[in-house]
């Protein structure tokens, strides 16, 4: 069953990759500016933050959960970091990144306790904390914006600088992916996460501490949201109370497009990369084609629905073949 599902997922990812290539060619034919180095760099840097968040969301969804507080956690960490660097302009950028990540870790840890220890349903716990964190962001900022001229150049250079010739945002995303790939595929805890998502009761019987796993993945999700908050504020040189409002839906969409099963227990790093890239291309290409913002939303929604249908059909086909194999 697992081998059949793995083959089906690989086939699906190959098809998704082919669709991305075809889409890029079609857009390039309509607008020659699409595949320019400048636009590709803009596309990848914009997608980097989304892809970082998609990693954490994948782990949450794999365990049959959901996190609707991603955008609010991002905004809260970004706002506190922006206020800090505006008051202490000599603060080292790495310390600013650590500060934002720490705020995210604390926020995620609270969510993890509500879900794993208190037993509140993930959708309810994250929906409630989404509003709490958003309210804290407005309260801390006093409803005001932190603009570019209030931030030191060293902080804004986080997004515009480079490491080994690679834009910092892209470099950070690559590091996150490499660490996540190793964690998921080569550690005991990584395997336990999928075991909890596949069958929580069996995982518990086998000695896995489900509560610890759930607390861990929501904490990790929070940490990645905090990191993304710093990168977001540095990139756009602006911190607002409504920063990234509704962005959690884009993160979930990237996971769905990448083949992560909402039912839990299934999801791959490679799929997440492709899903984030496809969503990034849509966000970048549709404005270049002068498509109305209303139609952009409709097109993105249609693509997501198609992805969900394909996932359902693939899973149903694998289960049907598995049953036929057992009967034979």
C-alpha positions as CSV (number, residue, x, y, z in Angstrom):
1,X,0.0,0.0,0.0
2,X,2.8,2.4,1.0
3,X,4.8,1.6,-2.1
4,X,1.8,2.1,-4.4
5,X,1.0,5.4,-2.7
6,X,4.7,6.5,-3.1
7,X,4.7,5.7,-6.8
8,X,1.4,7.5,-7.3
9,X,2.8,10.6,-5.4
10,X,6.0,10.5,-7.6
11,X,3.9,10.3,-10.7
12,X,1.7,13.2,-9.5
13,X,4.8,15.4,-8.7
14,X,6.2,14.7,-12.2
15,X,2.9,15.8,-13.7
16,X,2.9,18.9,-11.5
17,X,6.5,19.7,-12.6
18,X,5.4,19.3,-16.2
19,X,2.5,21.6,-15.7
20,X,4.7,24.3,-14.1
21,X,7.0,24.1,-17.2
22,X,4.1,24.3,-19.6
23,X,2.6,27.3,-17.6
24,X,5.9,29.1,-17.7
25,X,6.2,28.7,-21.4
26,X,2.7,29.9,-22.1
27,X,3.1,32.9,-19.9
28,X,6.4,33.7,-21.6
29,X,4.7,33.6,-25.0
30,X,2.2,36.1,-23.8
31,X,4.7,38.4,-21.9
32,X,8.4,38.2,-22.8
33,X,9.3,39.8,-19.4
34,X,8.2,36.8,-17.5
35,X,11.4,34.7,-17.8
36,X,13.8,37.6,-17.4
37,X,16.4,37.3,-14.7
38,X,15.0,40.2,-12.8
39,X,11.5,38.8,-12.7
40,X,12.7,35.2,-11.9
41,X,14.6,36.6,-9.0
42,X,11.5,38.6,-7.8
43,X,9.4,35.4,-8.2
44,X,11.8,33.2,-6.2
45,X,12.3,35.8,-3.4
46,X,8.5,36.3,-3.0
47,X,8.0,32.5,-3.0
48,X,10.8,31.9,-0.4
49,X,8.7,33.2,2.5
50,X,5.7,31.1,1.4
51,X,7.8,28.0,1.0
52,X,9.3,28.4,4.5
53,X,5.8,28.5,6.0
54,X,4.6,25.6,3.9
55,X,7.2,23.3,5.5
56,X,5.7,23.9,8.9
57,X,2.1,23.7,7.6
58,X,2.9,20.4,6.0
59,X,3.9,18.9,9.3
60,X,0.8,20.3,10.9
61,X,-1.5,18.9,8.2
62,X,0.3,15.5,8.2
63,X,-0.7,15.1,11.9
64,X,-4.4,15.8,10.8
65,X,-4.2,19.4,12.1
66,X,-4.4,22.9,10.7
67,X,-2.9,26.2,11.8
68,X,-4.9,29.4,11.0
69,X,-2.7,31.6,13.1
70,X,0.2,31.6,10.8
71,X,-0.4,35.1,9.4
72,X,-1.1,36.6,12.8
73,X,2.1,35.0,14.3
74,X,4.1,36.4,11.4
75,X,2.6,39.9,11.9
76,X,3.2,39.8,15.7
77,X,6.9,38.7,15.4
78,X,7.5,41.1,12.5
79,X,6.0,44.0,14.4
80,X,7.9,43.4,17.7
81,X,11.1,43.0,15.7
82,X,10.5,46.2,13.7
83,X,9.8,48.1,16.9
84,X,13.0,46.8,18.4
85,X,15.3,47.6,15.5
86,X,13.7,51.1,15.2
87,X,14.5,51.7,18.8
88,X,18.0,50.0,18.7
89,X,19.2,50.6,15.2
90,X,22.7,49.1,16.0
91,X,21.1,45.7,16.8
92,X,22.8,43.0,14.7
93,X,20.5,41.5,12.0
94,X,21.1,38.0,13.3
95,X,19.9,39.0,16.7
96,X,16.8,40.5,15.1
97,X,16.2,37.2,13.3
98,X,16.6,35.3,16.5
99,X,14.2,37.7,18.3
100,X,11.5,37.2,15.7
101,X,12.0,33.4,15.7
102,X,11.8,33.3,19.5
103,X,8.5,35.2,19.5
104,X,7.2,32.7,17.0
105,X,8.4,29.7,19.0
106,X,6.6,31.0,22.1
107,X,3.4,31.6,20.1
108,X,3.6,28.2,18.6
109,X,4.3,26.6,21.9
110,X,1.2,28.1,23.4
111,X,-0.8,26.7,20.5
112,X,0.8,23.3,21.0
113,X,-0.2,23.2,24.6
114,X,-3.8,24.1,23.8
115,X,-4.0,21.3,21.1
116,X,-1.9,18.6,22.8
117,X,-2.5,19.1,26.5
118,X,-5.8,20.8,26.8
119,X,-7.3,18.9,23.9
120,X,-8.9,21.7,21.9
121,X,-9.4,21.0,18.3
122,X,-6.7,22.5,16.1
123,X,-9.1,24.6,14.0
124,X,-10.7,26.1,17.1
125,X,-7.4,26.7,19.0
126,X,-5.7,28.3,16.0
127,X,-8.7,30.3,15.1
128,X,-8.9,31.7,18.6
129,X,-5.2,32.5,18.8
130,X,-5.2,34.0,15.4
131,X,-7.4,36.8,16.7
132,X,-5.4,37.0,19.9
133,X,-2.1,37.4,18.1
134,X,-3.6,39.9,15.6
135,X,-5.1,41.9,18.5
136,X,-1.7,41.9,20.3
137,X,0.0,43.2,17.1
138,X,-2.4,46.2,16.9
139,X,-2.1,46.8,20.6
140,X,1.7,46.7,20.7
141,X,2.0,49.0,17.6
142,X,-0.8,51.4,18.9
143,X,-2.4,51.0,15.5
144,X,0.6,52.7,13.8
145,X,2.9,51.5,11.0
146,X,6.6,51.1,11.2
147,X,7.9,52.4,7.9
148,X,11.1,52.1,5.9
149,X,12.8,55.2,7.2
150,X,12.4,54.0,10.8
151,X,14.3,50.8,10.1
152,X,18.1,50.7,9.9
153,X,19.7,49.8,6.6
154,X,21.4,46.8,8.2
155,X,18.0,45.3,9.0
156,X,16.5,45.9,5.5
157,X,19.6,44.4,4.0
158,X,18.5,41.0,5.3
159,X,16.2,40.7,2.3
160,X,18.3,42.5,-0.3
161,X,21.7,41.0,0.7
162,X,23.2,37.7,-0.5
163,X,25.0,34.7,0.9
164,X,27.4,32.8,-1.5
165,X,25.9,34.8,-4.3
166,X,22.4,33.7,-3.4
167,X,19.7,36.1,-2.2
168,X,19.4,35.8,1.6
169,X,15.7,34.9,1.5
170,X,16.3,32.1,-1.0
171,X,19.4,31.0,0.9
172,X,17.4,30.8,4.2
173,X,14.6,28.8,2.4
174,X,17.2,26.3,1.0
175,X,18.7,25.8,4.5
176,X,15.2,25.3,6.0
177,X,14.4,22.7,3.3
178,X,17.7,20.8,3.8
179,X,17.2,20.6,7.5
180,X,13.6,19.6,7.2
181,X,14.4,16.9,4.6
182,X,17.0,15.4,7.0
183,X,14.6,15.7,10.0
184,X,11.7,14.1,8.3
185,X,13.5,11.3,6.5
186,X,16.5,10.5,8.8
187,X,15.3,11.0,12.4
188,X,13.1,8.9,14.6
189,X,10.9,12.0,15.5
190,X,10.4,12.7,11.8
191,X,9.0,9.2,11.3
192,X,6.9,9.4,14.4
193,X,5.2,12.5,13.0
194,X,3.9,10.5,10.0
195,X,3.0,7.6,12.3
196,X,0.8,9.9,14.4
197,X,-0.9,11.3,11.3
198,X,-1.4,7.9,9.7
199,X,-3.0,6.3,12.7
200,X,-2.9,8.1,16.1
201,X,-4.2,5.1,18.1
202,X,-1.7,2.7,16.6
203,X,1.1,5.3,17.2
204,X,0.1,5.6,20.8
205,X,0.0,1.8,21.3
206,X,3.4,1.5,19.8
207,X,4.8,3.8,22.4
208,X,4.9,7.2,20.6
209,X,4.0,10.1,22.8
210,X,1.4,11.8,20.6
211,X,1.1,14.8,22.8
212,X,4.8,15.6,22.5
213,X,4.7,15.2,18.8
214,X,1.8,17.6,18.4
215,X,3.4,20.1,20.8
216,X,6.6,19.9,18.8
217,X,5.1,20.5,15.3
218,X,3.0,23.5,16.4
219,X,6.1,25.0,18.1
220,X,8.1,24.4,14.9
221,X,5.3,26.0,12.9
222,X,5.4,29.0,15.2
223,X,9.1,29.3,15.0
224,X,9.0,29.3,11.2
225,X,6.2,31.9,11.3
226,X,8.4,34.1,13.5
227,X,11.3,33.7,11.2
228,X,9.1,34.5,8.2
229,X,7.8,37.6,10.0
230,X,11.3,39.1,10.2
231,X,12.0,38.3,6.6
232,X,8.7,39.7,5.5
233,X,9.2,43.0,7.3
234,X,12.8,43.3,6.1
235,X,11.7,42.6,2.5
236,X,8.8,45.0,2.4
237,X,10.4,47.5,4.8
238,X,7.1,47.9,6.5
239,X,5.4,46.5,9.6
240,X,1.6,46.9,9.9
241,X,-1.2,45.5,12.1
242,X,-2.8,43.8,9.2
243,X,0.5,42.4,7.7
244,X,-0.1,39.0,6.1
245,X,-3.8,39.0,6.9
246,X,-5.3,35.9,5.3
247,X,-1.8,34.6,4.2
248,X,-2.4,31.3,6.0
249,X,-4.8,30.4,3.2
250,X,-2.0,30.8,0.7
251,X,0.2,28.6,2.8
252,X,-2.5,25.9,3.0
253,X,-3.0,26.2,-0.7
254,X,0.7,25.6,-1.4
255,X,0.5,22.4,0.7
256,X,-2.6,21.2,-1.1
257,X,-1.1,21.9,-4.5
258,X,2.0,20.0,-3.4
259,X,0.0,16.9,-2.6
260,X,-0.2,17.0,1.2
261,X,-3.3,15.0,2.2
262,X,-5.7,16.9,4.4
263,X,-6.6,13.5,5.9
264,X,-3.1,13.4,7.4
265,X,-0.2,11.0,7.1
266,X,1.0,12.0,3.7
267,X,3.2,14.8,2.3
268,X,6.7,15.3,0.8
269,X,9.2,18.1,0.8
270,X,9.5,17.8,-3.0
271,X,5.8,18.3,-3.4
272,X,5.8,21.3,-1.1
273,X,8.5,22.9,-3.2
274,X,6.5,22.4,-6.4
275,X,3.3,23.6,-4.8
276,X,4.9,26.8,-3.5
277,X,6.5,27.4,-6.9
278,X,3.2,26.9,-8.7
279,X,1.4,29.3,-6.4
280,X,4.3,31.8,-6.7
281,X,4.2,31.6,-10.5
282,X,0.4,32.2,-10.5
283,X,0.8,35.2,-8.2
284,X,3.6,36.6,-10.4
285,X,2.3,35.7,-13.9
286,X,-1.4,36.7,-13.6
287,X,-0.7,40.4,-13.0
288,X,1.8,40.4,-15.9
289,X,-1.0,39.1,-18.1
290,X,-3.2,42.1,-17.0
291,X,-5.8,39.7,-15.6
292,X,-8.3,41.3,-13.2
293,X,-7.6,40.7,-9.5
294,X,-11.1,39.2,-9.2
295,X,-10.3,36.7,-12.0
296,X,-6.9,36.0,-10.4
297,X,-8.6,34.8,-7.3
298,X,-11.0,32.7,-9.4
299,X,-8.1,31.1,-11.3
300,X,-6.1,30.3,-8.2
301,X,-9.2,28.8,-6.6
302,X,-9.9,26.6,-9.7
303,X,-6.3,25.4,-9.7
304,X,-6.5,24.5,-6.0
305,X,-9.8,22.6,-6.5
306,X,-8.3,20.7,-9.4
307,X,-5.3,19.7,-7.2
308,X,-7.7,18.5,-4.5
309,X,-9.6,16.4,-7.0
310,X,-6.4,14.9,-8.4
311,X,-5.3,14.0,-4.9
312,X,-8.6,12.3,-4.1
313,X,-8.6,10.4,-7.4
314,X,-5.0,9.2,-6.9
315,X,-5.7,8.1,-3.4
316,X,-8.9,6.3,-4.4
317,X,-7.1,4.6,-7.3
318,X,-4.3,3.4,-5.0
319,X,-6.8,2.0,-2.5
320,X,-8.8,0.3,-5.2
321,X,-5.7,-1.4,-6.6
322,X,-4.6,-2.4,-3.1
323,X,-8.0,-4.1,-2.5
324,X,-7.9,-5.9,-5.8
325,X,-4.4,-7.1,-5.1
326,X,-5.5,-8.5,-1.7
327,X,-8.4,-10.3,-3.3
328,X,-6.2,-11.9,-6.0
